[in-house]
Amino acid sequence: MTDIEQPLASIHADKTLPADSWRFGLIALIAFLTLVDLFAAQAVLPSLVERFEVSRATMGLAVNASTLGMAIAGLLVAFFGGDVDRRNGIWISLALLSIPTTLLAFTDNILVFAALRVLQGLCMSTAFTLTAAYLSEHFSAGETSGALAAYVTGNVASNLFGRMLSAAIAGIGGLSLNFLIFAGLNLLGAALVWFSLKKTASMMRTNDRGSVAKHIWRVHLADPDLRRVFLIGFLILFVFIGTYTYVNFQIVALGVAPMALGLVYLVFLPSIVTTPFAGKIASHVGSKAAIVSTLAMSVLGLVALLSTNLPIILGGLTLVAIGTFLAQAIATGIIGRLAMSDKAGASGIYLASYYTGGMIGSLALGQVYDHLGWNACVFILITALGAAMLLGSSLSAPPS
């Protein structure tokens, strides 16, 4: 790809190991600042229920309304992102993200809150999809898995430290201060992208804009392996959102103070260590076996969530996090390898499916939790992962 500049300003073709570490660390930091808002509000969900005086299911749906925006933006980028410069698209999205984040600090209306979360999702998903395509297009086949794993690692870190930071700030200064500080992080992410990424060529050039949609539907959605991976992504976030949204209420019921929930999310810490190895795992055992085995680990974690013993629950949450984040990184790598052209379109469809799963998980599991209880939620989550494992086992094992 001789017409495309190096993705990071000071990295050259003769990369050394320290340079790779610095580069992947920067990728992880960009991911952290892109997605830090996505799940941070879950750490203060019980406090939000009190502030808005609504049911747990309603507040859970409002908090996770961001996933609706994520899904919509994923499709928009898939269809119309062909001529978007990556750096400009990413930093502008993150700068705009600070606007709804700021407004969240000043609303007491649940509908406005949900609408602002949707707008956050639109901005986050645009930045995420453009960055995922950027990495797939600018790294060699051997480096792509490592780059995408670094990006998902930043996602893991945003889950952990975003939740902990949200709970801590809300506990000290209240919910409004919490959202204002996160708006500052949005602007920091925009600045980081502006200074660290170079302006590049567009994702895909075409003389016929209508051929973009035709290409997406006839090539990406016609590929049976891509369709399976899209569905696997749907089920991964269905399980992740369903688990980490409503387990909060179980943990509070065991005596953990609402503002101490941030410490509970130390369960994500091992995932920061394990997720970077996703590419190596896929290369060693094959993508198909890697997907199935990592999801099986998450199933074991879900079984542990049927316990009423807090240490066992925390152990289960740790396994769910490790398994789902590894599976997500592996699935993202598969998308990058299977989509030989228009990687932005493939990434957009995958992320649209992924975040639609999160939205439906929030909606469906909230109703199940309110009417049938936590154990029923866990059984549904296990069933969903079982379906994802069946899909993974039927993949044609793309080259790792």
C-alpha positions in Angstrom: 0.0 0.0 0.0 2.5 2.5 -1.2 0.1 5.4 -1.3 -0.5 5.4 2.4 1.8 7.0 5.0 3.0 5.3 8.2 0.1 5.4 10.7 2.1 6.8 13.6 4.2 9.9 13.2 7.6 8.7 14.5 7.5 5.0 13.6 9.6 3.8 10.6 9.6 0.6 8.6 12.5 -0.9 10.5 10.6 -1.4 13.7 12.3 -2.6 16.8 10.7 -4.4 19.7 10.7 -1.3 21.9 9.2 0.7 19.0 6.5 -1.9 18.6 5.7 -1.7 22.3 5.5 2.1 22.2 3.3 2.0 19.1 0.9 -0.7 20.5 0.8 1.2 23.8 -0.3 4.3 21.9 -3.0 2.3 20.1 -4.3 1.0 23.4 -4.4 4.6 24.9 -6.4 5.8 21.9 -8.8 3.0 22.4 -9.0 3.8 26.2 -10.0 7.4 25.5 -12.4 6.4 22.7 -14.5 4.0 24.8 -14.0 5.2 28.3 -17.5 6.7 28.4 -19.2 3.5 27.2 -19.4 1.5 30.4 -18.4 4.0 33.0 -22.0 4.9 33.8 -22.7 1.2 34.8 -20.5 1.6 37.9 -22.9 4.2 39.2 -26.1 2.5 38.0 -27.7 2.2 41.5 -27.0 5.9 42.1 -28.6 6.8 38.8 -31.7 4.8 39.7 -32.0 6.9 42.8 -31.4 10.2 41.0 -34.0 9.5 38.2 -36.4 7.5 40.3 -37.0 4.8 37.7 -36.8 1.0 37.7 -33.6 -0.9 37.3 -34.6 -2.1 33.9 -35.4 1.4 32.7 -32.2 2.9 34.0 -30.2 0.0 32.6 -31.8 0.6 29.2 -31.1 4.3 29.3 -27.4 3.8 30.4 -26.9 1.3 27.6 -28.7 3.3 25.0 -25.2 4.3 23.8 -25.0 0.8 22.2 -27.9 1.9 19.9 -25.9 4.8 18.7 -22.8 2.6 18.3 -24.8 0.2 16.1 -26.2 3.0 13.9 -22.8 4.7 13.5 -21.2 1.4 12.6 -23.6 1.0 9.7 -23.2 4.6 8.6 -19.5 4.3 8.5 -19.8 1.0 6.6 -21.9 2.6 3.9 -20.5 6.2 3.7 -17.0 6.0 5.2 -15.2 5.3 2.0 -14.0 8.8 1.5 -13.4 9.8 5.1 -9.9 10.6 6.2 -9.1 8.5 9.2 -7.3 11.0 11.4 -9.9 13.7 10.9 -12.8 11.4 11.3 -11.4 10.0 14.6 -10.4 13.3 16.3 -13.5 15.1 15.2 -15.7 12.3 16.5 -13.9 12.4 19.9 -14.2 16.2 20.1 -17.9 16.1 19.4 -18.3 13.3 22.0 -17.5 15.8 24.7 -20.7 17.7 24.0 -23.3 15.1 25.0 -21.0 14.0 27.8 -21.1 17.5 29.2 -24.8 17.8 28.8 -25.3 14.6 30.9 -24.1 16.5 33.9 -27.1 18.9 33.7 -30.1 16.7 32.9 -32.6 15.1 35.3 -34.9 13.8 32.6 -34.6 10.1 31.8 -35.5 10.5 28.1 -33.0 13.3 27.6 -30.4 11.1 29.4 -31.1 8.2 27.1 -30.9 10.5 24.0 -27.6 11.9 25.1 -26.3 8.4 25.6 -27.3 7.5 22.0 -25.4 10.6 20.8 -22.4 9.4 22.7 -22.6 6.1 21.0 -22.7 7.6 17.6 -19.5 9.5 18.3 -17.7 6.6 20.0 -18.6 4.1 17.3 -17.5 6.4 14.5 -14.1 6.8 16.1 -13.9 3.1 16.9 -14.8 1.9 13.4 -12.5 4.3 11.7 -9.6 3.3 14.0 -10.2 -0.4 13.5 -10.2 0.0 9.7 -7.1 2.2 10.0 -5.2 -0.5 11.8 -6.3 -3.3 9.4 -5.3 -1.2 6.4 -2.0 0.1 7.7 -0.4 -2.9 9.3 1.0 -6.0 7.7 -1.0 -9.3 8.0 1.4 -10.4 10.7 1.0 -7.2 12.7 -2.7 -6.7 12.4 -3.7 -9.2 15.1 -1.2 -7.6 17.5 -2.5 -4.1 16.7 -6.1 -5.0 17.0 -5.4 -6.9 20.3 -3.7 -3.7 21.6 -6.8 -1.8 20.6 -9.1 -4.2 22.4 -6.7 -4.1 25.4 -7.3 -0.4 25.6 -11.0 -1.2 25.5 -10.5 -3.6 28.5 -8.6 -0.8 30.4 -11.5 1.6 29.7 -13.9 -0.9 31.2 -11.8 -1.2 34.3 -10.4 2.2 35.0 -13.4 4.0 33.5 -15.7 2.3 35.9 -13.4 2.8 38.9 -12.9 6.4 38.0 -16.6 7.0 37.5 -17.5 5.4 40.9 -14.7 7.3 42.7 -15.6 10.7 41.2 -19.3 10.3 41.8 -18.7 9.2 45.3 -16.6 12.3 46.0 -18.1 15.1 43.9 -21.4 13.7 42.7 -22.7 12.5 39.3 -22.5 15.9 37.6 -18.8 16.3 38.3 -18.3 12.7 37.0 -19.7 13.5 33.6 -17.8 16.8 33.3 -14.4 15.0 33.9 -15.2 12.4 31.4 -15.9 15.2 28.8 -12.4 16.4 29.5 -11.1 12.9 28.7 -13.0 13.0 25.4 -11.1 16.2 24.5 -7.8 14.6 25.6 -8.5 11.7 23.2 -9.2 14.1 20.3 -5.9 15.9 21.0 -3.9 12.6 21.2 -5.2 11.5 17.8 -4.5 14.9 16.2 -0.9 14.8 17.3 -0.1 11.1 17.0 -1.8 10.0 13.7 -0.9 11.3 10.3 -3.4 12.3 7.7 -4.0 9.3 5.4 -5.7 8.3 2.3 -9.4 7.4 2.5 -10.6 3.9 3.4 -11.8 3.0 -0.1 -11.9 4.8 -3.4 -14.8 4.3 -5.7 -16.2 6.1 -8.7 -19.6 4.9 -8.0 -20.9 5.5 -4.5 -23.8 3.0 -5.1 -21.2 0.3 -5.6 -20.2 0.7 -2.0 -23.5 -0.6 -0.7 -23.6 -3.2 -3.4 -20.1 -4.4 -2.4 -21.1 -4.6 1.3 -24.2 -6.6 0.7 -22.9 -8.9 -2.0 -19.4 -9.5 -0.6 -19.4 -9.1 3.2 -22.9 -10.4 3.9 -22.6 -13.1 1.3 -19.5 -14.6 3.0 -20.8 -17.3 5.4 -17.8 -17.0 7.7 -18.2 -13.2 8.0 -21.9 -13.7 8.8 -20.9 -16.1 11.6 -18.4 -13.7 13.0 -21.0 -10.9 12.9 -23.4 -13.1 14.9 -20.6 -14.0 17.3 -20.0 -10.4 18.0 -23.7 -9.8 18.6 -23.7 -12.6 21.2 -20.5 -11.5 22.9 -21.8 -8.0 23.7 -25.3 -9.4 24.5 -23.6 -11.5 27.2 -21.2 -8.8 28.4 -23.8 -6.1 28.7 -26.3 -8.4 30.3 -23.8 -9.6 32.8 -22.0 -6.4 33.9 -25.1 -4.2 34.0 -27.4 -6.3 36.2 -24.8 -8.1 38.4 -24.3 -4.7 40.0 -27.6 -5.1 41.8 -26.7 -8.6 43.0 -23.4 -7.3 44.4 -25.1 -4.4 46.2 -27.6 -6.9 47.6 -24.6 -8.7 49.2 -23.6 -5.6 51.1 -21.2 -3.8 48.8 -21.8 0.0 48.9 -22.9 1.5 45.6 -19.9 3.8 45.4 -17.5 0.8 46.2 -18.7 -0.9 43.0 -15.8 0.6 41.2 -13.4 -1.6 43.1 -15.4 -4.7 42.1 -14.3 -4.0 38.5 -10.7 -4.9 39.4 -12.0 -8.2 37.9 -11.0 -6.6 34.5 -7.4 -6.3 35.5 -6.3 -9.8 34.4 -7.9 -9.1 31.0 -5.5 -6.3 30.4 -2.7 -8.8 30.7 -4.3 -11.6 28.7 -6.0 -9.8 25.8 -2.7 -8.8 24.1 -2.1 -12.5 23.7 -5.2 -13.0 21.5 -3.2 -12.9 18.3 -0.7 -15.5 19.6 -3.5 -17.8 20.8 -5.2 -17.6 17.4 -1.9 -18.3 15.6 -1.0 -21.2 17.9 -4.4 -23.1 17.9 -6.2 -21.5 15.0 -8.9 -18.9 15.1 -11.8 -21.4 15.3 -10.4 -23.3 18.3 -9.4 -20.0 19.9 -12.9 -18.5 19.7 -14.5 -21.7 21.1 -12.1 -22.1 24.0 -12.2 -18.5 25.1 -16.0 -18.5 25.0 -16.0 -21.8 27.0 -14.0 -20.0 29.7 -16.7 -17.3 29.9 -19.3 -20.0 30.3 -17.5 -21.3 33.3 -17.5 -17.8 34.7 -21.2 -17.5 34.2 -21.9 -20.7 36.1 -20.0 -19.2 39.1 -22.4 -16.2 39.0 -25.1 -18.5 40.3 -23.4 -18.4 43.7 -24.3 -16.0 46.5 -20.7 -16.0 47.7 -18.9 -12.7 46.8 -15.4 -14.1 46.1 -16.9 -16.8 43.8 -18.9 -14.2 42.0 -15.8 -12.0 41.5 -13.9 -15.1 40.2 -16.7 -15.7 37.8 -16.7 -12.1 36.6 -13.0 -12.4 36.0 -13.4 -15.4 33.8 -16.2 -13.8 31.9 -14.1 -10.7 31.2 -11.0 -12.7 30.2 -13.0 -15.0 27.8 -15.2 -12.3 26.2 -12.3 -9.9 25.6 -10.1 -12.5 24.1 -13.0 -13.7 21.9 -13.7 -10.1 20.9 -10.0 -9.5 19.9 -9.9 -12.8 18.0 -13.1 -12.0 16.2 -11.9 -8.5 15.2 -8.7 -10.1 13.8 -10.8 -12.5 11.8 -12.8 -9.7 10.3 -9.6 -7.9 9.2 -8.3 -11.0 7.5 -11.5 -12.1 5.8 -12.3 -8.7 4.4 -9.8 -8.5 1.6 -11.1 -5.1 0.5 -13.4 -2.4 2.1 -12.2 -3.3 5.6 -14.1 -0.3 6.9 -17.4 -1.7 5.6 -16.7 -5.1 7.2 -15.7 -3.5 10.5 -18.8 -1.3 10.4 -21.1 -4.2 9.9 -19.4 -6.2 12.7 -19.6 -3.3 15.2 -23.2 -2.6 14.2 -24.0 -6.3 15.0 -21.8 -6.2 18.1 -23.5 -3.2 19.6 -27.0 -4.2 18.6 -26.3 -7.3 20.7 -25.5 -5.1 23.6 -28.6 -3.0 23.2 -30.8 -6.1 23.0 -29.0 -7.6 26.0 -29.7 -4.6 28.1 -33.3 -4.5 27.1 -34.1 -8.2 27.4 -32.0 -9.0 30.4 -33.5 -6.1 32.3 -37.0 -7.4 31.9 -35.9 -10.9 32.8 -34.1 -9.6 35.9 -37.1 -7.6 37.1 -39.6 -10.5 36.5 -37.7 -13.7 36.9 -34.6 -12.9 38.8 -30.8 -13.2 38.4 -30.6 -16.9 38.0 -32.9 -16.8 34.9 -30.6 -14.1 33.5 -27.6 -16.4 33.9 -29.2 -19.3 32.2 -30.0 -17.1 29.2 -26.5 -15.8 29.1 -25.1 -19.3 29.1 -27.4 -20.3 26.3 -26.2 -17.2 24.2 -22.6 -18.2 24.7 -23.4 -21.8 23.7 -24.8 -20.5 20.4 -21.7 -18.4 19.9 -19.5 -21.4 20.4 -21.5 -23.4 17.8 -21.0 -20.6 15.4 -17.3 -20.5 16.1 -16.9 -24.2 15.7 -18.4 -23.9 12.2 -16.0 -21.3 10.9 -13.7 -22.3 8.1 -10.7 -21.5 10.2 -9.3 -18.5 8.3 -5.5 -18.2 8.4 -4.3 -16.8 11.7 
